[in-house]
């Protein structure tokens, strides 16, 4: 059953967009953790093919099956030994073919908070940084068996008595994340996120919290105690785009997420995104995306 709870820190706007919480998806009705075989999860929640967002972290390892899945409007083909990660607030949907098998883990934002001295430790993993293009990882051949064993142990621990069960799961999940990140860095497919510039990391967090209120790079530079020129130079060096483009991209992403929700009019979305009027929002969206909000909404509806 789809759930429509209230606003969260990852949802800057009020909306009726379907958002899932862990409890109703969990066999034990836990609010912080859920571990399951993916085939069992799909059997129990067959209606989750429609676009929806989660209030929790969500990861799936595919071991068998095919089809496609979409995260924040980036499309991916499902292949065995592919793992995908989602952070709270991202929108996704799937369309599987044949018998799909694997593992699924859901955990809350607070699951690691009291366990780690560094509260933002998870932000350093490249696949948990909110960029959907990095959310999907094909596991290297040399770590596949190890990763499957780790998921099996997660399933085993999840079925145990509550005594220290969650701490064991936390340790296993961190081991899983470190194994995958180490493999990514080893293959040099991207720079390890553990070397991400601190100013850029904080800039991206500030954008996520303030993009409806602050649109100018200079405003963020003031919050970060750097000059606008320095911020722009760092963005070009570490991300390959200007600071203003990062801000506009975040606004566009939220607009796209909202446009998938047919219960909201374009005017309501423009208002929630803090545009002065619908006309200005339409011009902005078309300039950034290449089509009007109505055209994007129609195209998205047709694809689903």
Secondary structure, 3 states (H helix, E strand, C coil): CCCECCCCCCCCCCCCCCEECCHHHCCCCCCCEEEEEHHHHHHHCHHHHCCEEECCEEEEEEEEEEEEEEECCEEEECCCCEEEEECCCCEEEEEEEEEEEEEEEEECCCCCCCCCCCCCHHHHCHHHCCCHHHCEEECCHHHHHHHHHHHHHHHHHHCCCCCCHHHHHHHHHHHHHHHHHHHHHHHCCCCCHHHCCHHHHHHHHHHHHHCCCCCCHHHHHHHHCCCHHHHHHHHHHHCCCCHHHHHHHHHHHHHHHHHCCCCCCHHHHHHHCCCCCHHHHHHHHHHHHCCCHHHHHHHHHHHC
